[in-house]
Structures are given as C-alpha cells and as structure tokens.
Amino acid sequence: MSKILSLPAISSRPNPNPDFPNPHRHRRSQATTLARSSLADQSLSAAAAKRDLLDLISDQDRGLRTQNDPSRLSKIVDAIDALAVSGRNTVTTGPSLSGTWRLMWTTEKEQLFIIKNAYLFGTRTGDVLQVIDVDEGVLNNVITFPPHGVFFVRSTVEIASTQRVNFRFTSAVLRGENWELPLPPFGQGWFESVYLDDEIRVVKDIRGDYLVIDRAPYSWKE
C-alpha cells in the first residue's frame, strides 16, 4: 500500500522569524534613512552658506564698501549662489514673505547713492526697508531719514511663481515732519527671493542686483 507524503504548507505571509528579516521592509527603512540624511546634509549646507554670507557682508556698510572691492563682491555673490542652491526647491512667496524687511547689504546703486549722500541734504539715512503684505498685494520700498523724514515708493505685487514676485510702482512720496511731496510712479519689474528663513531673505531682481535683508524688530506703517 503506497503512502501519501505530506509536505509542509507554504505560507504567503512574511516570515516573522527575526533571523530572516523582510527584504522589502529593509529597503524602505534604508530609503527613509537616506532621505533623512540628505535633509540633514542640506540643512547643514544652508547653515554654513548663511554663516559665510553674513560674515562677508558684516563690515560692508550695507554695500558701500563693496562697490570698490570686486574681490569681496565676488565672494559675496558666490555665497549667495550657494545659499540659493539650498533654497531652490522651497516656496518663498507665501505668507512668510509678508513683513517689514530691513536692508543689510545690496548692490542697488540708487539705494547706495542715497545712503552715501544723504548728508548733502542735511540729514542721514536710517533704516532702508521693504514692507510686504502678500494678502493685500502691496509692497512699500522705504528709506528713512531720522528723526522725521521718509521716502517711500508704493507698489502692487503679484505672485508669479514659487519664488518670483512681479511688482508695479504706483506712487512715491517724500515726507518731512510737516510737509509731503508726491512724486510720479516709475516702472515695474520682478524679484526672486532665492532664500528665506525666520531671520533673513536673499533676493535677486530683474536688473541683476542683490539684496540681503533681515526681519526688522518692528512693523513700518505709513
């Protein structure tokens, strides 16, 4: 009489034996670890680039000294480009763009001219600001002349992409303690915030100029 051989059942469930780990689970864990490592590396790279940039502009008098120092300018632009790489996949045109931003450094010749020559008009240049309200679609570029003077240009803004903002000047005002002089609007363009965090914003604009600005400890109002 022949015997029927009984074979062990083959289960389709993963083997719970820890000596034989699930290869799919291992690959998922490895991918998660690599992703976390990549994010950590990007964070460290951004922190280093930011530190380099702030060190390079710290003694540049908002850009006045850089005008006559092409070597320093080149190093600052390199630091900006490095920071832009770390911020290339981020959105910088959201609600965090709103606020009062204070100039730390720039290559904009018009602003630097005013900063340098305000004394010729019996005054001095105080804070230079960008005041943005994304929800309202407005931007004010502001140059203060303490204690009472201010020049500001009103603009409308439109979000064009994750990092680009289009703007159009609508009016300008030169104001003293007891007087005000309206000026005609002049121009339009765009700027890109290539890096943005809780402390600083780094900007390139349509003319190829750069700005490094920080969040002012106050809110400017007309």
Number of C-alpha atoms within 10 A of each C-alpha: 3 4 5 6 6 6 6 6 6 6 7 6 6 10 11 9 8 7 7 9 12 13 10 9 10 11 11 11 12 12 12 12 11 12 12 12 12 12 11 12 12 15 14 13 16 19 14 14 21 21 13 18 21 17 12 17 21 12 13 18 15 21 25 20 14 21 14 10 12 11 9 16 19 12 15 21 14 15 19 24 17 18 24 22 15 19 21 14 12 14 18 22 20 12 12 14 20 19 19 23 27 23 21 21 24 24 18 16 13 9 16 17 11 14 22 14 13 14 11 9 7 8 13 17 18 15 17 22 23 23 23 22 17 20 11 11 14 18 23 24 18 23 23 19 20 13 12 10 19 21 19 20 20 19 22 19 23 18 15 14 12 16 22 20 19 18 21 18 20 15 16 20 17 16 17 15 9 7 8 13 10 11 13 10 15 12 9 14 13 17 20 20 25 24 26 22 13 9 10 18 21 23 21 20 17 12 10 10 13 21 22 24 23 21 20 18 9 10 10 14 7 6
